[in-house]
Structures are given as structure tokens and as C-alpha cells.
Amino acid sequence: MKRTCIALVVVAAVSLGVVACFERHDTTQVLRGSDCVACHLDDFRATSQPSHTAATANFPTTCADCHRTTSWHPALEGRHPAEQVFPIESGAHAKAACLTCHQLELGASRAGANTDCLQCHPNDAYQQSAHQGARSPTGVAYLYRAEIRNFCLSCHPKGTAQKHPNDKFPRTGEHNVACASCHDRSAGADAMGANTTCIESGCHHTLSWSDSKHREVRTYTSSRNGPWSKPFITSRNFCLLCHARGRN
């Protein structure tokens, strides 16, 4: 019986023509994003708001990049903003399909209003560690907002975030720890290790312990007591003066 049904569908598709079959989006046919244009090429060419064929438009013929197969309208509003606004030609978001980030059911895509960051950035252990003690540019304490799918944009409007400079200070060996183990974000941003707490973190114990380990080091006393060679160096992270890469 099952084979008979399939046969009837095939016969019907042939009799109606390939176009009619695809227009009905038959559930027996697996449709791919690249298949749409086979039936919707005339729609693609006729679209004027915005034009899909203008020399400057550069719209792809993979319709499913911007349109849902369950509802032709609405689609995403025009081309993605310039690279300096939210890069998608490079970095972590490069080559991601539009609908990977934009959810049309959330409304218009202008200014990232329908962006769903959370599907790729869940509130997992890494997310929690990376944001422990973090604050927004206006000083608001970080809070994971599952009910606001694009809340990440308030602190990361360009979709970028600082990454640890492992080429300068490798997070290997004993330094392969949670961000907040070394960085005290109540003391400011992570940039250049300004908020690093080598001593107060407890990893290098106390100043007296550190002093006893450096008795034979001639430059240690001047480094320990100043004057500091950089404005951000304090007793909390003076170790970086001699151990810029965190090594002995």
C-alpha cells in the first residue's frame, strides 16, 4: 500500500509538472535552500523592494538565506550593515547564514532587533566564567537575560569580544584557570592585565611569601616597591614587570 501511494505521488508530480509539484512543497520531497530559485526565479527577478538583481544588490539565489520556507514574508530587511557595524565577513560570525542569527518571528531585523544570540551563546560554564564580575560600558552588572534573545548586543554591539592574548600570556599549565581567578573586574577592564591580581588571587600566596622567593633577585625590591614602569601596575600585579608571560 505504501509503495502504491508513493507511486501515485510520482505519477501526479509528472502529470502536473515539476513546477507544480514544487509549488505544493510536497512533503515527500526534501527541499534544500538552493532549490527555491528553480521555482521562484521570476519572483527573484521581479522583486523591487529591494531590487534583487541590481548591480549593487548582490543578493544570492539561495532564497532560504533570507526567507523562511513556511512564510515568504517578511524577509530580512536588505543587506547586512557595513563590516564596521557588525562584521560577518570575518571573525567568529563569518559565513553564518542570515537565519542562523535572525529569527523572523521576533520581528524586524533592523538594528539587530530580531537577533537570537542565545542559541549559540547559552548560559553554560564558559559563559559564566567569562562574564563573572563583568559590567556594561555604563557600569551595569552582567546578568544573563534568557528572556531577551539579543541582550548580548548591549555590551557587544559589533558582535566582538576580547579574547585572552595567549600569544603574550599563555593560559597554559597553572594559568589555565577561570578568568575571575586572575582578573578582578571590580578594579576595571581586563585590558592589558590592568585588573590582574597575582598576589590577591591566592595563587602566589602573600607578599611575604613572594618576598621570600625572590631574595636573590636584585631587581625584585625595586619592582615590588616601585616606582612602577607603567601607570596601571600596582602591588596586585607587579609580578608582570618581570614575568610578562607568566613564566619563571
MARKEKOL-716440 format. One line per field, with one value per residue (C-alpha): residue in three letters; chain; x, y, z. Coordinates in steps of 0.2 Angstrom, whole numbers. Layout:
N
r = ALA|...;
c = A|...;
x = X|...;
y = Y|...;
z = Z|...;
***
This chain:
248
r = MET|LYS|ARG|THR|CYS|ILE|ALA|LEU|VAL|VAL|VAL|ALA|ALA|VAL|SER|LEU|GLY|VAL|VAL|ALA|CYS|PHE|GLU|ARG|HIS|ASP|THR|THR|GLN|VAL|LEU|ARG|GLY|SER|ASP|CYS|VAL|ALA|CYS|HIS|LEU|ASP|ASP|PHE|ARG|ALA|THR|SER|GLN|PRO|SER|HIS|THR|ALA|ALA|THR|ALA|ASN|PHE|PRO|THR|THR|CYS|ALA|ASP|CYS|HIS|ARG|THR|THR|SER|TRP|HIS|PRO|ALA|LEU|GLU|GLY|ARG|HIS|PRO|ALA|GLU|GLN|VAL|PHE|PRO|ILE|GLU|SER|GLY|ALA|HIS|ALA|LYS|ALA|ALA|CYS|LEU|THR|CYS|HIS|GLN|LEU|GLU|LEU|GLY|ALA|SER|ARG|ALA|GLY|ALA|ASN|THR|ASP|CYS|LEU|GLN|CYS|HIS|PRO|ASN|ASP|ALA|TYR|GLN|GLN|SER|ALA|HIS|GLN|GLY|ALA|ARG|SER|PRO|THR|GLY|VAL|ALA|TYR|LEU|TYR|ARG|ALA|GLU|ILE|ARG|ASN|PHE|CYS|LEU|SER|CYS|HIS|PRO|LYS|GLY|THR|ALA|GLN|LYS|HIS|PRO|ASN|ASP|LYS|PHE|PRO|ARG|THR|GLY|GLU|HIS|ASN|VAL|ALA|CYS|ALA|SER|CYS|HIS|ASP|ARG|SER|ALA|GLY|ALA|ASP|ALA|MET|GLY|ALA|ASN|THR|THR|CYS|ILE|GLU|SER|GLY|CYS|HIS|HIS|THR|LEU|SER|TRP|SER|ASP|SER|LYS|HIS|ARG|GLU|VAL|ARG|THR|TYR|THR|SER|SER|ARG|ASN|GLY|PRO|TRP|SER|LYS|PRO|PHE|ILE|THR|SER|ARG|ASN|PHE|CYS|LEU|LEU|CYS|HIS|ALA|ARG|GLY|ARG|ASN;
c = A|A|A|A|A|A|A|A|A|A|A|A|A|A|A|A|A|A|A|A|A|A|A|A|A|A|A|A|A|A|A|A|A|A|A|A|A|A|A|A|A|A|A|A|A|A|A|A|A|A|A|A|A|A|A|A|A|A|A|A|A|A|A|A|A|A|A|A|A|A|A|A|A|A|A|A|A|A|A|A|A|A|A|A|A|A|A|A|A|A|A|A|A|A|A|A|A|A|A|A|A|A|A|A|A|A|A|A|A|A|A|A|A|A|A|A|A|A|A|A|A|A|A|A|A|A|A|A|A|A|A|A|A|A|A|A|A|A|A|A|A|A|A|A|A|A|A|A|A|A|A|A|A|A|A|A|A|A|A|A|A|A|A|A|A|A|A|A|A|A|A|A|A|A|A|A|A|A|A|A|A|A|A|A|A|A|A|A|A|A|A|A|A|A|A|A|A|A|A|A|A|A|A|A|A|A|A|A|A|A|A|A|A|A|A|A|A|A|A|A|A|A|A|A|A|A|A|A|A|A|A|A|A|A|A|A|A|A|A|A|A|A|A|A|A|A|A|A;
x = 0|14|23|7|5|22|20|4|13|27|14|5|21|25|7|7|24|40|35|18|25|37|25|15|31|26|30|38|51|66|69|85|89|97|81|69|76|71|53|55|67|53|49|68|69|53|57|59|59|73|79|87|95|103|121|124|112|122|108|111|99|98|82|81|96|83|66|58|50|35|31|38|35|43|61|76|77|90|109|118|126|143|158|162|145|143|157|150|164|177|179|168|152|159|150|135|118|107|93|106|106|90|73|59|46|54|50|60|79|83|97|98|80|77|94|94|112|107|106|125|129|120|122|135|150|161|149|148|166|170|157|160|161|159|150|142|150|138|143|128|132|131|116|111|94|86|70|79|87|99|104|122|121|120|139|144|136|148|147|165|173|190|200|214|231|238|252|258|252|248|234|243|249|244|237|224|210|194|195|190|204|216|205|196|183|178|195|192|193|203|214|232|230|226|215|226|228|243|245|227|221|229|239|255|250|255|268|278|278|283|297|305|306|315|329|342|334|342|328|314|314|313|299|290|290|290|292|281|286|268|253|242|255|251|256|242|250|268|274|270|285|297|285|276|272|268|283|298;
y = 0|12|9|12|29|34|29|39|54|52|50|65|75|70|74|91|95|98|116|112|98|110|124|112|109|90|83|68|80|86|104|112|131|130|123|138|148|134|139|157|164|175|181|185|195|204|210|228|232|230|225|208|210|227|228|234|222|206|195|177|165|154|161|152|163|177|169|156|142|142|160|170|187|195|193|201|220|222|219|217|233|238|227|240|240|221|210|195|194|190|184|172|176|174|164|161|160|175|165|157|173|182|175|182|178|190|205|216|214|232|236|218|218|200|193|177|177|164|149|150|158|148|151|137|136|146|160|161|161|174|186|184|201|210|226|235|251|261|251|239|222|207|197|183|188|172|182|195|185|198|206|202|217|230|226|218|229|223|205|205|202|202|186|182|186|169|174|186|177|159|151|135|125|133|148|138|144|153|171|178|168|182|196|207|216|227|236|239|231|216|226|223|214|230|221|206|201|190|191|193|179|167|158|167|167|183|197|190|173|181|191|175|168|182|186|183|194|211|219|212|225|240|231|226|244|255|267|257|257|258|268|253|242|241|229|217|213|219|202|206|218|203|189|197|180|172|161|159;
z = 0|5|-12|-21|-13|-17|-35|-36|-29|-43|-56|-50|-50|-68|-74|-65|-70|-59|-56|-49|-38|-30|-28|-17|-7|-7|10|1|-7|3|-1|1|2|-16|-23|-21|-36|-48|-45|-38|-51|-58|-41|-38|-54|-51|-33|-32|-13|-13|-30|-30|-47|-47|-49|-31|-23|-24|-17|-18|-26|-11|-6|11|17|20|18|28|18|29|26|11|20|29|24|31|28|15|15|31|39|35|41|54|62|64|55|46|33|46|63|73|63|46|34|45|36|40|48|59|69|64|69|58|71|83|71|60|58|59|71|75|84|79|83|93|101|114|103|100|117|130|149|151|162|149|148|166|169|155|162|181|188|171|169|154|147|158|174|175|182|170|170|158|151|143|140|129|115|109|126|121|109|124|128|111|98|85|90|95|112|120|119|130|122|124|112|126|142|138|148|150|164|181|172|164|176|176|171|188|196|190|185|197|186|201|198|179|162|158|145|147|163|172|184|187|205|205|224|230|219|231|218|223|241|250|248|262|253|237|245|252|235|227|240|227|213|213|203|214|228|215|206|221|229|213|205|193|174|169|176|179|189|207|221|215|199|200|195|177|177|177|172|157|150|167|167|179;
***
